Amino acid sequence: MALTSVKVVRSFRYSRLLANFVLFSDQGGDGNAFTHKHWMHETRGFASITRQTWTNWDLLLRKLDQEIRKAGRISREDVDDVLKEIRQRKTVFSSQALLLIQCCGNCLPEELPDARTTLVCEVWKTLNKANVRIDVSHYNALMQVHLENEYPFSPTEILEEIKSRSIRPNRSLAGYAAGDAPDILGGARALAEHSKRSDTYQHMISCYCQAGEVDKAAAVIELMRSRQLSIGEQVFNALIWGHSQAFDIKSSVAILSHMKESGIEPTVLTYNALLCAYAKHGKIDEILKTLDECAANDVYLLDKYLLEVIYILSTNDHRDFVHKVMPRLRKLAGYNSVATKLILRLVNKGEEDIAYTIFKTLHRQARTDDGALSDDGTFLIKQMVKARRPTAKILYVCEKLQEEGLNGRAFLVAVEMAATFGRLDIALLLLTEVQKMGVPLKSHNFWPLICVQAAAGPNAVVSILRLMKSQFGIQPSRQTIREYVVPNMKRLSYDAIVSMLRTAGVSRSTAITSCLFDAIVQCKMKEAAILVSACSVTQPGLFIVPLADALAKTNDYQSYISIVRSICDNVSRMSRNARSLDEEEGYVFKSTENFVGHFAFAAITRLHCNPIEGAQKILSALIEQGMCLSKFYGDRIQSKLPETPEISALLHELISSGVKQTRRKAQSQPICHMVAKKPPALTNGIVKDVALEDFQTVEAVHELVANNQINKAIDFLNARKRSEHRGELREVAYNSICYRILNLLAEKGQDDDLSKIFESMERSNLLEINNVLVGPLIKVHLVNNDTKKALSAFTTIATKYNCTPWTHDLACNLIHSEDENNLKLLTELTAKIHGETYSLTNLVFAYVDCGRIQPARKYLKIIGRRILPQRITMACERFRGEGKSSSLEGLIEATKGFTYLDRQQMFFNLLLIYCTDESPEKALNLWKKMRTDVAPTDQFLSTLANYLEEKEQKVPFEIHSQKSSQVPSLGASKKINVTDESNILELMLQSNRLDAASQHVMKLLESNIYPLPHVFRKYMDKIVETSNYKILEQISPFLPLHVKKRISFDNRLCDIYRKDGKSDEYIDQMIRNFEMASDDKLDDLLENFPYSSVSGLFGQHPELIVKFENFAVNMTKKGIYSPINIIWMHHIENGNTNLAKSITENFLIHSTKIMFRHTTRVARERGDEKIANDLIKLVRDSKANEFGLGEVHSCLIDVLCLRGKYDEALKAIENALKDVPLERIQRNTLLKVQEGIEKAGKKFPYKVLDGGKANAANIGRTSK
């Protein structure tokens, strides 16, 4: 360990400056060896810059900077990326090399010390190969990193190497190359100060002390004295630790006396060194006594120092004393960060028990809307796997996390981490242990292993399938083969993939079908057309949406029709037994027609470009292939297309050809009538020459059930011989009849009769168990409104058949009845079969369908990016098909803020519902809402425009043609990358090239590209600094409403007018905009109204109050109260309480929302109790909720604390509790009062909630 460790964070202060030097040279300064002339031309646009490596270099350094600032640690991958860049460039500046060396120590807590030492040695070799100018600071940094990594290096060898390079030890930066000096002067000075504090001799002393070689350390000290070098506190701190390492604790304590004799007062670092020395020898009494002495002398040790003491105790076999030090932790701001680093170090040392104890002290953060805590401990499991800890230990920690409710996915996380680190052996051991514990394993548990093994090649992927079967007895599901195995075998052709899968025991049908699905998803239509002819598609519905999407992307109509033809021929073959029915009964190829119709409907509705032309091609090709449509799908397709003569003729022909299809023969019809009329003695084999096949049997049973002859049907089934069917997939038509039998009874609510029929059919081997056929067993109870029996039936079906029918409807019933326990049971049963993600996604849709938005958002956050996009697509289409506009509205609300979800398709599907429901007003309002949320797509706008024109309503927007929307920008032929263009813009701003930045922004906006929000805001701030309001006016028309809101455009526009002395012009223009705006435009103006900027403007220009107040009063007549709210805040801030009260009584009493955030900020800044008290009285008289009241009371208490009036602040809390509960008062406010009261030796009478509970309690604030 290193007591004299340098705070590496300091060195990141210079990375931005260093990175800027790499990219830009000061054009006004002198040239130097590192100035690249082609960067000097003003006329050269950034669009043509090709030196991408320089930009990458800058971004890599910035990433290091951001990570170290955010978490105090970086990942190994970040350092490897920088190292790789250096090898490619073969050059690096001396200061940047220093930065890289310093990153190989405590900034990498996830890496083992040995791995960090290997890394820094690799960095050192790379720097030497790159001919970097090495000076004493680099050697100092190298020794510091070795100390942090507890590596026993030889100081004398390093000193000899330093001298061999003619470098003088114990000096700060001697200088840089000519090109370095002008641009990194600030960094050089700071690094020089750093070097003075931790010089070469200091590191040598620390090294010897770390090894307990105090005599050698003393020799170095004598050398320093002979050269008249000062001996500071850090030398004494190192000696304290050195004597402890030499088992001479008395000498360690005596160092304090020597320090005082030398005129050096001990600091926190000194006491920390002493505590660590005691901890080394397990002297807990001395540790506690020293801590008490420190507290008595007002010396407070930060949590990181106490955690270091705990680390020393743990790693020196004194674990029993840790619990005595733990209560001394104060857990102040930043505790989680330092404690996490300690946990990682403890795991690396094999101290998982102590690490888990520290982990339990971390502050848990609520991140869901209802305050639920997210899963914690993932980093702990990850580190244990990475550090190759024993499997038993990993299982123990996972079990503890799961039992204590800290991480419900602990075991699966361990498996995923083992797979991520390539530890297949650990992953398999974990899975074996999990199976032994009785936890059922499913195919989805092996998905991470398959994904990781993909890098090793197809053989490795197939080996996982073999292990699943041989070692765990699990047959890979079709979904596993389709979505995980085949996509991860892309190196091979589809023929080779099928061959390899066959060797792993996968059926030929499943292998080819999975390859077919992958080919369609990858838009390889021609290959898919070849594959489909070689397999029997048993799940045609699976291909409908992907095939339609592939057609929309490729426009390969020939391959599309070929695929549909093959699939539908297969459906027709599976329905061949249905041909035995009588023509007169009207039995036709309904299954085939429906499949053709479904395929055609899905494809036509997804054609974005020239949909009419595409529809004609599809329909014409269907006719040429001799296929037909059912009338149902013909009508649906017609409803989505204009009624052109060509389309109508094609649809008419397709539907007519369906009516003319050859109907089934009449062989089995008499049998059905005979069975219905005669006793059940007529069974297979009893009547001569009558041999009933399975299909004829179920037809007969259907006839009996339809005629309500249930007992005859049961006797008929019981008297029949058991079917000899061997388990092959039955025809669609057969299963359809079975379903109609069961569904007839379910719809009538005859649960007893249904159970008997189902049992008889199952006993006779007439049923192919699947989700559809067992569904009526649950439906019958829902029809009878008996949710309890429905759930019982679901539990039986899930356990016995591994099926989960009617999950959505059952979940909705449980949600409506608020039966949380049974809802949890339903979710767990589903998760065991389909996996957690699938189950929770179902729960999200159920909550949305029931109008429960907050729980839906909660589970969406738990699922995160694991959610499958196709599940969202299917849900949108189902809601649209059922006409559930409220459910789609709820889904849009629930997914707000989840940027990784395709919310545009949700808006589009909702628009289609509104169009179908003939609701133009709702459709128009949806467009307005969508603009504030996401950018409307061309498809959305064109559909809405066509609908409004059809309804003879005005279209309030323009649709740019496809040609104009594809204008190339920035001279680039490739698709613009928003991140890259934003990075270029940011670099321009850093080099103060504002004119070039403005040109760059305009080119992006003209191409409908918007820079990243944080970069765009920086650009706006630069414009405000220059007071160039004309630029903002120039870019304003190019910005949609949601972009303006995201970058606070109107606030900045107001600020720039005020700064330029044109406040009156801004107010006049704003009033004109409101007065001239139509009702539908008022919402847009209010959405981006610059409340804070206008409030601040009146403080400097009170002469504008009267004009704005007249305008505000006029707005109240339209039901708009925001402007008068600003006047109200201004009067309170200036002591005009009567005027503010008059506004409250006359206007704000009618407002649903009152804003006062600016006023509370002013009160805190001025320390004005009167403003806070007046605000409390006025807000209390308004309609503000308890959240708002809690905020204004918090303001008064903060003001009193600023003035040191803690007793009055305590009384203010008592008064506040008359209006609001304690949790509505801000937590930081309560902590301030608590600290002040306790410093005065008094007891604070209230309990302050922890951070997570406080956040959960304060959800729902409405003030701005």
Residue, then its C-alpha position, 0 to 999 in steps of 0.5 A: m500500500a502507498l500512504t503517499s499516493v498522489k491524487v490522480v484526479r488532479s492530473f485530469r484537469y489538464s487533459r482537455l487542454l492537452a487534447n485541444f493542443v493536439l487538434f488546434s494550434d493558435q493561429g496568432g501564435d508562433g509556429n512550432a514543430f507540432t503545428h500542422k499547416h493544413w489546419m491553418h487555412e480558414t477556408r478549409g471546412f471541417a466537413s473535409i477533415t480526414r485526420q480522424t485519428w486526431t479526433n479519436w485521440d481527443l475523444l479518448l482523453r476526454k473519456l478518461d477525464q469524464e470517467i475519473r470525474k464521475a466515478g473516480r475510476i476508469s476501466r481497463e478498456d479505456v486505457d487499452d484504447v489509448l495505448k492502441e491509439i499511441r501504437q498507431r500514431k507512434t507519437v505522444f506528447s510527454s505530458q500525455a504519457l505522464l497522464l497514461i502512466q498515472c492511470c495504471g494505479n488505483c484508478l483501476p480498482e477492478e483489475l488485480p494488482d498484478a494485472r495493473t503492474t503488467l499494464v504499466c510495464e506495457v505502457w512504459k515499453t510502448l512509450n520508450k518505443a515511441n521515443v517519448r521524451i522521458d523526464v523525472s516526472h515520468y519516473n516519479a509517476l511510475m514509482q507511484v503506480h508501483l507503490e499503489n499496486e504494492y509491487p516490490f520494485s528496486p529504487t536503486e535500479i530506477l535511480e541508476e536508470i534515471k542517471s543513465r539518461s542524464i536526468r537529475p532526480n528530485r526535480s520538477l519538469a525541466g522543460y518540454a519540446a518546443g512545441d509543448a511549452p506554449d500550449i501546456l504551460g498551465g499543465a506544466r506548472a501544475l505537474a511541477e507542483h505535483s512533482k515537488r510534493s511527491d519527488t523521486y526520493q520520497h517514492m524511494i523512501s515509501c518503497y523501502c518503508q513498504a517493504g519494512e526496510v527502514d534502515k535503507a529509508a533512513a539512508v535516503i533521508e540522510l542523502m536528502r539532508s546532505r543535499q539540503l532537501s527539505i523533509g516534509e510530512q510525507v516522509f514521516n508518514a512513510l516512516i510510520w508505516g515502515h516501522s509498522q512493517a518492520f514490526d516496531i509499532k513503538s517506533s511508529v508512535a514515536i514518529l509523532s514526537h519527532m514530527k513536532e520536534s521538527g516543527i511539523e504538526p500532524t495532519v489527517l494523513t499522519y493520523n491515517a498512517l498511524l491508524c493503518a500501522y495499528a491495524k497492521h498489528g490488530k491493535i483495535d484499542e489504540i485505533l479507537k483511542t486515536l479516533d477519539e483523540c482526533a475527534a476531541n482535537d477537531v480532526y475528522l477523518l474522511d470515510k476513505y481513510l477509515l475504509e483504508v484502516i478496514y482494508i488493512l485489518s481485513t488483509n492482515d487477519h484481523r477481520d473480527f475488529v472490523h465491526k468496531v470501526m464500522p460505526r465510525l463511518r459518517k457516509l458523507a457525500g461520495y461515500n458510495s464511490v470510495a466504498t465501492k473501490l474498497i469492495l473491489r480491492l477486498v474481493n481481489k484479496g479474497e475478503e468477500d465476507i468483509a466486502y459484502t459487509i461494506f456493500k450493505t452500508l452503501h446508499r441505495q438509490a431509488r430510480t423508479d417512479d414509485g420509489a422501488l429500489s433497483d437491483d444492487g450488487t452486480f459489480l460485486i458479483k462481476q468482480m468475484v467472477k473476474a478475480r476467479r474466486p471459488t464458485a462456492k463463494i460466488l454462490y454464497v454471495c448470490e444467495k445472500l443477495q437474493e434472500e435479502g432482496l438486494n438483487g433478484r437476478a444474482f445467479l443469472v448475473a453471475v452466469e452472464m459475467a462468467a460468460t463475458f469474461g470467457r470463463l465457460d468453466i465457471a458459468l457451467l459450474l454455476l449453472t450446475e449448482v443452480q440446478k442442484m438447488g432446484v431452480p429450473l433451468k431453461s434455454h434462455n439461461f444459456w443465451p449469454l454463453i451462446c453470445v460470448q462463444a460466437a467470437a470463438g466460432p460456430n463450433a463453440v456455439v454448437s458445443i453449447l447446444r450439446l452441453m445443454k442436452s448432455q449435461f443439463g438435459i435441456q432441449p434447445s427451444r426453437q427461439t434459441i436456435r432462431e434468435y441466438v444460435v443461427p445469428n451467431m454463426k454468420r461465418l458459415s453459409y446456411d447449408a453449413i449451419v444446417s449441417m452443424l445443427r443437425t450434428a447437435g441434435v437439432s431437427r432438420s426442420t427447425a434448423i432450416t426454418s431458423c436459417l430462413f427466419d435469419a435470412i428474412v430478418q437480414c433482408k436476404m430475400k433470394e437466399a430465403a426463397i431458396l431455403v423456404s422450398a427445402c423446409s416445412v414451415t410449421q409456424p407461418g405466423l412467425f414470418i408475417v411481420p419480418l417478411a413484410d419489413a424485408l419487402a419494404k426495404t428490398n422491394d424484391y417482389q419476386s422473392y417475396i411472392s415465391i416465399v409466400r407461395s411456398i409457405c401457403d402451399n405448406v399450409s394447404r398440404m397440412s389442411r388436406n384432410a379437410r377435403s373430405l367434407d361435403e361441398e354443400e356444407g361450405y367448407v373451403f380452404k379458409s386457413t390458406e386464404n387467411f394466411v395469404g390475406h394476413f401476409a398481403f395485409a402486413a406487406i401492403t400496410r408497411l409499404h412506405c414508398n409508392p404504396i399503391e404501386g406496391a399493392q398492385k404488384i403484390l395483388s397481381a402476383l397473388i393472382e398469377q400464382g393462383m392464390c386467393l383472399s378471404k373476404f375479411y382480409g380483402d375488406r381490410i386491405q381495401s380500407k387501407l388503400p384508395e378505391t382505385p379501379e385497379i385495386s378494386a378489380l384485383l381484390h374482387e378477382l382474388i376474393s372471387s377465386g376463393v369462392k370458386q375453390t374446390r370444396r371438401k367431399a362429403q364422405s364424413q358429413p353423413i357420419c357426423h349426422m349419424v353420430a348426432k342422431k344415433p346412440p354412441a354405439l357407432t364408433n370406429g370399428i363397430v359399424k362395418d366399413v366405417a373407419l373414423e380417422d382422427f379428423q373425422t372423430v373430432e368433426a363428429v364430436h364438434e357436431l355433438v357439442a354444437n347440438n349440446q349433446i355433451n354426454k353423447a360426445i363424452d361417451f363417444l370419445n370414451a368408447r373410441k380406441r386410443s389414437e395411434h398418432r405418434g406426435e408429429l405435428r397435426e394439420v392446422a385444420y385439425n387443430s382448428i376443429c379441436y379449438r372450436i369444440l373447446n371454445l364452444l363450451a368455454e364461451k357458454g361458461q360450462d366449465d365442468d363439461l369442458s373439463k370432461i371433454f378435454e380429459s376425454m380428448e386428451r386420453s384418446n390422444l386427440l389433442e396436440i397440446n399448445n397455448v391455443l388448445v389449453g386456452p379455453l380451460i382458462k377462458v371458461h373461468l374468466v367468462n364466469n368472472d371467477t379469477k381464482k379458478a382461472l389462476s388455479a387452472f393457469t398454475t396447473i397448465a403451466t406446471k403440467y404443459n409448460c404453456t401460458p395461455w391468456t396471460h394478458d387477460l388474467a393479469c388484467n383481471l388481477i390488476h383490476s382486483e389489486d391482487e398483488n400476491n396472485l399477480k406475482l405468482l402469475t409473473e413467476l410462473t411465466a418467468k420460469i417458462h419464458g424468462e424474466t424479460y418476457s414475463l415482465t414485458n407482459l406485465v408492462f402491457a397489462y398495466v398499460d391496458c389497465g391504465r396504470i402508467q406508473p407501475a408500467r414505467k417501473y417495470l420498463k426501467i427494470i427490464g431496461r435495454r433487454i426488452l425485445p423491440q418486436r414485443i413492442t411492435m406486436a403490442c402496438e399492432r394488437f392494440r391497433g387491431e383491437g381499436k384500443s386507443s386508450s391502451l396505446e395512449g397509455l403505452i406512449e405515456a409509459t415509455k416517455g423518456f425511454t429513448y432506446l424504444d421506437r416511440q414513433q411507431m406507437f404514435f403512428n399506430l395511435l394515429l391509425i386508430y384515430c383515423t379509423d374512428e373518424s376523430p380528426e381532432k384527436a389526430l391533430n392533437l396527437w401531432k401537437k403532442m408528438r412534436t414536443d416528444v419525438a420528431p414526427t416521421d414522414q409516414f406519420l405526417s403524410t398519413l395525417a395530411n391525407y386524412l385531414e385533406e379527406k376531412e376537408q380540414k386545414v393541414p397545419f404543416e408542410i411535408h417536404s418531398q422525398k427528394s428535398s429531404q435527401v439533399p446531401s450536406l457537408g459535402a459528404s456522400k455517406k449518412i451523417n453521424v450526429t455524434d461525429e458532427s457534434n464532436i467537430l462542433e465542440l472542437m470548434l467551440q473549444s478553439n473559439r472558432l465561432d464563425a466556423a461553428s455557426q456555418h457548421v450548425m447551419k449546414l446540419l440544420e439545413s439537412n434536418i440534423y440536430p447536434l447533441p443537446h449538450v453540445f448545442r447548448k454550449y454553442m448557444d451559450k457562446i452565442v449569448e456571450t457574443s450578444n449576436y441575437k441575429i444568429l439565433e433568429q437565423i437558426s430559429p425556423f430550422l428548430p422544431l418545438h421539441v429541440k427548442k425545448r431541449i436546449s432552452f432556446d427561448n431562454r437564451l434568446c431572451d438573455i441575448y436580447r437583455k444583454d444587448g440592451k433590447s429587452d423592450e424589443y423582446i417583450d414587444q415581439m413576444i406580446r405580438n407573437f401571443e396576440m397573433a397566434s391561433d389557439d393551436k399555436l398558443d400551446d407551442l408558445l407556452e411550451n417554450f415560454p422562457y419563464s426564468s429569463v423573463s422573471g430575471l429581466f424585470g429585475q433589471h428593467p422594472e419599466l416593462i412591468v406595466k406593459f407586460e402586466n396588461f398583456a398577462v391580464n389579457m392572457t388570463k381571459k384565454g385561460i393562460y395564467s403563466p404570464i400573470n404568475i411571473i408578475w406575481m413572483h416579481h411583486i413578492e420579490n420586491g415586497n409588494t405583498n398586497l399586489a401579489k395577494s390581489i393576483t392570487e385572489n383574482f387569477l391564480i386561484h383558478s390556475t391548476k399550477i403555480m410557479f415560484r421556483h425563481t422566487t425561492r431562489v431569490a430568497r435564498e440568494r438574498g437571505d430574505e426571510k420576508i420573501a419566504n414568509d410572504l410566499i408561504k402565506l400566498v401559496r397556502d391560499s392557492k391550490a398548490n399541493e403539499f409538494g409545493l408547500g413543502e418546497v416553500h417551507s424548505c426555502l424559509i428554513d434554508v434562509l434561517c440556516l444561512r443566517g445561523k438561526y437554527d432554533e428559529a429554523l427548528k420552529a419553522i419545521e414545527n410550523a411547516l408540519k401543520d401544512v405538510p408531512l415531514e417527508r415533503i420538506q427537502r432532505n438537505t434542508l433538514l440535514k442543515v438544521q440537524e447539523g446546526i442543532e447538534k453542534a449547539g449540543k442539542k438533540f434534533p427531534y426528527k428522523v431524516l429519511d435516507g436518500g432513497k426514501a426521500n426521493a420516493a416521497n417527493i415524486g410528483r413535484t409540479s412547481k418550476 
